[in-house]
Amino acid sequence: MASFYFERETRTPNSECYTVLANENAVGRVDIHFATPVVHATLNVMDGLGNEDIQDLIDTIDEELIDSVGVSREEIIVHVHQGRDLGVFSTRNFEGENDAGHHHMS
């Protein structure tokens, strides 16, 4: 079982986004949306994570991220996507092509 931890990327009044890490490596990203009484999350994980690790990660997200916010909720719905990271795309023109995995959207 991997030991997961999180680095917050952004927070709004009703949502949060985190990079998911294990052993100092990014293994995914989770976007959480607080729509009382249901919390919706989209979890993107790398190909190498198995079903047991994904369930452990969902449990960790529930315990460490959702419960810590203190919102009352009746249900958590998590959509899980698994694949490879293609980079970060933005309308901003970054210095140099493919600089640090950033891509300019035309």
ABEGO torsion letter per residue (X at the ends): XBBBBBBBABBBAABBBBBBBBGGBBAEBBBBBBBOABBBBBBBBBAABBAAAAAAAAAAAAAAAAAAAGBBBABBBBBBBBEBBAEBBBABBBBEBGBGGBBBBX
